[in-house]
């Protein structure tokens, strides 16, 4: 009896998912799309698809690239020049 209860508890989420999927295809009231379940990460946002910041990031990368084309040396950190 305990095994039967345990299996029914473990299978319940799958049964609910199947029922929701069936209801989504059967009626117009419940609509489930993959776009509702986008994969994201904290402090990063969506991991797939276009980002609203993509044009800004591309512009910054172009600015960095043109800076190194004009001045190809990486700036050195630390104190430069005469030390006393």
N, C-alpha and C positions, 0 to 999 in steps of 0.2 A: 504494500500500500504506500509506503514511504517513497519507493522508487517511482511509482506512478505520479505522485504529487510533485516530486522533484522534476521529473521529465515534463510535466505540464507547465510548471513554472518556468523552466528553461525554454520551452517551445512557445510560450505566450507572446514574446516580442515578435517572433517571426510570423505568427498567425495574425497579429495586428498589422504588420507590414504588408502581408499578402492581402488582407481585407481592405486596407487603404488603397493599395494599388489597383485592386479590382474596382473599388468605388470610384477612383479617379478616372478610369477608362470608361466606366459605365454611365456616369452622370456629368453634367457640366458644373455642378456645385463645388466639387472637390477637384482642384487642378494641382497636380504635383509634377514639377519639372526639375531637371537636374540643375537648372540655374538657381534654384532656391537653396541648394546645398553646396555653395562654393567653398573651396578649401582656402583657409586663411591662417595667418600666423600673428601672434601678438607683436605689436610694434612694426609690423611689416604690411599688413593688409592682405589683399587677395594674392594668391600665389600663381594664378593663371589669368589669362586675358589681359586686356589693355588697362593701363593705369592712367588716371587723369594727370599724373605728374610726369608722364613719359615725355611730352614735348619739352618740359623744363629740364629734365635730366639730360635729354639729348643736346639741348642748347649748352648746358654746362660742360658736357663732354667735348663738344665742338670748341668751346672757349679754351678748355685745358689743352686740347690738341693743337690749336693754333698758337697758343702761348709757347709750347715746346717746339713748334716749328720755327718760331722767331728766336727763341732763346732756349737752346736744347739742354742747358745745364740745370740739374735739379738743385733747388736752393739748399744750402748747407745749414744744419742747425748748430747752435752753439755760438760762442764768442769768436768773432773774426777780427783780425787786426792786431794792433799792439796791446799787449797785456802789461799791466804794471803791478 
